[in-house]
Amino acid sequence: MRFRLLILPVLAVSILAVTVPALSQTVPAYQENGLDLSIGVGASSYDVDWGHGRMYGGAIWADWYPHGLPSKLHGLGVEIEARDISLGRHLPPQFNLRQDTAGAGPIFSWRHFRNFHPYAKFLISDGSYDFSPVPVGPDKYNSHANLILWAPGVGFEYRIFRPVWLRADYEYQTWQTLLGKTPNPQGITAGIAYNFAYPFANKR
């Protein structure tokens, strides 16, 4: 699939990097040293909404929360996410099916609790469907489509050991129209993430 929308997170990070110094002239020492970046990996279970039952796959993500934002915006960041849903694709009526997404968007994490962070996000992604109405051999497809989609989601992160966080995520996707249908895949992802702000994050 084409990953053209990965330009979005690069642009967002660039804009935030330029504006953050203007928003705060004084940055605490621990914030200067602690990069509030989390990188995670997880397993996904999705209803792909394309003539197929539930399918499974994997996801990776990165969340960056810039320092120096006004207090009312504390917890606002940028998420980059990519997901591949391809396990269980040989079941009828849609014998071969694969769904990939990659994109980015804003995320807001509520940092009121030290070890528990609920969040909400809204991603814009480039999505890919590979499918075949009849069996054409393992891992072979005779139809392909790249579509734009938007995906609001909610979830939470729970610290299980110092910089390691457990994550549970729900996402509802709305794709562009394909063959007269507007797919609305939805599903859950569970995984773990490493926060590079530790141990500085403990001082907040």
C-alpha positions as CSV (number, residue, x, y, z in Angstrom):
1,M,0.0,0.0,0.0
2,R,1.0,3.6,-0.4
3,F,2.1,5.4,2.8
4,R,1.6,8.9,1.5
5,L,-0.2,10.1,4.7
6,L,2.9,9.5,6.8
7,I,3.7,13.0,5.6
8,L,1.1,14.2,8.1
9,P,2.9,13.2,11.3
10,V,6.1,14.7,10.0
11,L,4.4,18.0,9.3
12,A,2.6,17.9,12.7
13,V,5.8,17.2,14.6
14,S,7.6,20.0,12.7
15,I,4.8,22.6,13.5
16,L,4.8,21.6,17.2
17,A,8.6,21.8,17.4
18,V,8.5,25.3,16.1
19,T,5.6,26.5,18.2
20,V,6.4,24.9,21.6
21,P,9.4,27.3,22.4
22,A,7.2,30.3,21.8
23,L,4.6,29.0,24.2
24,S,6.9,28.6,27.1
25,Q,10.2,30.4,27.8
26,T,11.0,28.4,30.9
27,V,11.1,24.6,30.7
28,P,11.8,22.5,33.9
29,A,15.1,20.6,33.8
30,Y,13.4,17.2,33.9
31,Q,11.4,18.1,30.8
32,E,14.5,19.2,28.9
33,N,16.0,15.7,29.6
34,G,12.8,13.6,29.3
35,L,11.5,12.9,25.8
36,D,7.8,12.2,26.2
37,L,7.6,9.6,23.5
38,S,6.0,6.2,23.7
39,I,6.5,3.4,21.1
40,G,4.3,0.3,21.3
41,V,3.3,-2.9,19.6
42,G,0.1,-4.9,19.9
43,A,-2.3,-7.5,18.6
44,S,-5.6,-6.5,16.9
45,S,-9.0,-8.1,16.5
46,Y,-11.2,-6.4,13.9
47,D,-14.6,-6.7,12.2
48,V,-13.3,-5.6,8.8
49,D,-16.9,-5.0,7.4
50,W,-16.2,-6.4,4.0
51,G,-18.0,-9.7,3.5
52,H,-15.9,-11.4,6.2
53,G,-16.1,-12.2,9.9
54,R,-13.6,-11.1,12.5
55,M,-10.0,-11.0,11.5
56,Y,-6.7,-10.5,13.4
57,G,-3.4,-8.9,12.9
58,G,-0.8,-6.6,14.5
59,A,-0.3,-2.8,15.1
60,I,2.5,-0.5,15.9
61,W,2.2,3.1,17.2
62,A,4.2,6.0,18.5
63,D,2.8,8.8,20.7
64,W,4.7,12.1,21.2
65,Y,3.6,14.7,23.8
66,P,5.5,18.0,23.4
67,H,6.7,19.9,26.5
68,G,5.9,23.5,27.1
69,L,2.2,23.6,26.1
70,P,-0.2,25.7,28.1
71,S,-1.6,23.8,31.2
72,K,-5.0,23.4,29.5
73,L,-3.3,21.6,26.7
74,H,-1.2,19.3,28.8
75,G,-1.7,15.8,27.5
76,L,-2.2,16.8,23.9
77,G,0.1,15.0,21.4
78,V,0.5,13.3,18.1
79,E,0.0,9.6,17.3
80,I,1.4,7.7,14.4
81,E,-0.2,4.3,13.8
82,A,0.1,1.4,11.4
83,R,-1.9,-1.8,11.4
84,D,-2.0,-5.0,9.3
85,I,-5.1,-7.2,9.5
86,S,-4.5,-10.4,7.5
87,L,-4.9,-13.5,9.8
88,G,-8.0,-15.5,9.2
89,R,-8.4,-14.2,5.6
90,H,-9.1,-17.6,3.9
91,L,-12.6,-18.0,5.4
92,P,-15.7,-17.8,3.1
93,P,-17.6,-15.9,1.8
94,Q,-14.6,-13.5,1.3
95,F,-11.9,-16.1,0.8
96,N,-8.8,-13.8,0.5
97,L,-8.8,-10.5,2.3
98,R,-6.2,-8.1,3.7
99,Q,-6.6,-4.7,5.3
100,D,-3.7,-2.3,6.0
101,T,-3.8,1.2,7.4
102,A,-1.2,3.8,8.2
103,G,-1.8,7.4,9.4
104,A,-1.6,10.0,12.1
105,G,-3.6,12.5,14.1
106,P,-4.1,14.2,17.5
107,I,-4.3,12.3,20.7
108,F,-5.3,13.6,24.1
109,S,-4.2,11.7,27.2
110,W,-5.7,12.6,30.6
111,R,-2.7,12.7,32.9
112,H,-4.5,13.2,36.2
113,F,-3.5,9.8,37.6
114,R,0.2,8.7,37.8
115,N,-0.2,5.1,36.5
116,F,-3.5,5.3,34.6
117,H,-4.0,7.4,31.5
118,P,-7.3,7.3,29.6
119,Y,-7.1,8.9,26.1
120,A,-9.1,9.8,23.0
121,K,-7.7,10.2,19.5
122,F,-8.7,11.0,15.9
123,L,-6.6,9.6,13.1
124,I,-6.6,10.2,9.3
125,S,-5.1,7.3,7.5
126,D,-4.3,5.7,4.1
127,G,-6.1,2.4,4.0
128,S,-5.6,-0.6,1.6
129,Y,-8.0,-3.4,0.8
130,D,-6.7,-6.5,-1.0
131,F,-9.5,-9.0,-1.8
132,S,-10.8,-11.8,-4.1
133,P,-14.4,-12.9,-4.5
134,V,-13.3,-16.4,-5.2
135,P,-10.2,-18.5,-4.1
136,V,-7.3,-17.7,-6.3
137,G,-4.5,-19.4,-4.2
138,P,-2.9,-18.6,-0.9
139,D,-2.0,-15.0,-0.4
140,K,-3.2,-14.0,-3.9
141,Y,-5.7,-11.2,-4.6
142,N,-7.3,-10.0,-7.8
143,S,-8.7,-6.7,-6.5
144,H,-7.0,-3.8,-4.7
145,A,-8.1,-0.4,-3.5
146,N,-6.4,2.4,-1.6
147,L,-8.8,4.7,0.3
148,I,-8.6,7.5,2.8
149,L,-10.3,6.8,6.2
150,W,-10.8,8.6,9.4
151,A,-10.7,6.8,12.7
152,P,-11.8,8.1,16.1
153,G,-10.8,6.0,19.1
154,V,-10.6,5.7,22.8
155,G,-8.6,3.6,25.2
156,F,-6.3,3.6,28.3
157,E,-2.7,3.0,29.2
158,Y,-1.7,1.4,32.6
159,R,1.8,1.3,33.9
160,I,2.8,-2.2,34.7
161,F,6.5,-1.7,35.3
162,R,8.4,1.7,35.4
163,P,8.6,2.7,31.7
164,V,6.4,-0.2,30.4
165,W,2.7,0.5,29.9
166,L,-0.2,-1.8,29.0
167,R,-2.5,-0.4,26.4
168,A,-6.1,-1.2,25.4
169,D,-7.5,0.6,22.4
170,Y,-10.8,0.7,20.5
171,E,-11.1,2.3,17.1
172,Y,-14.0,2.9,14.7
173,Q,-13.1,3.5,11.1
174,T,-15.0,5.2,8.3
175,W,-13.6,4.5,4.8
176,Q,-14.3,6.2,1.5
177,T,-16.9,4.4,-0.7
178,L,-15.7,1.2,-2.4
179,L,-17.9,-0.5,-4.9
180,G,-21.0,1.3,-3.6
181,K,-20.2,0.4,0.0
182,T,-18.8,2.6,2.8
183,P,-16.8,0.2,5.0
184,N,-16.9,0.8,8.8
185,P,-14.3,-1.6,10.3
186,Q,-14.0,-1.5,14.1
187,G,-12.0,-3.4,16.6
188,I,-9.7,-3.5,19.6
189,T,-5.9,-3.6,20.0
190,A,-4.1,-4.7,23.1
191,G,-0.3,-4.3,23.6
192,I,2.6,-2.8,25.5
193,A,4.5,0.5,25.0
194,Y,7.8,1.8,26.3
195,N,7.8,5.4,27.5
196,F,11.1,7.2,27.0
197,A,10.3,9.9,29.5
198,Y,10.9,7.5,32.4
199,P,12.2,8.3,35.1
200,F,11.5,11.9,34.4
201,A,7.8,11.3,34.0
202,N,7.6,10.2,37.7
203,K,8.5,13.8,38.8
204,R,5.4,15.4,37.2
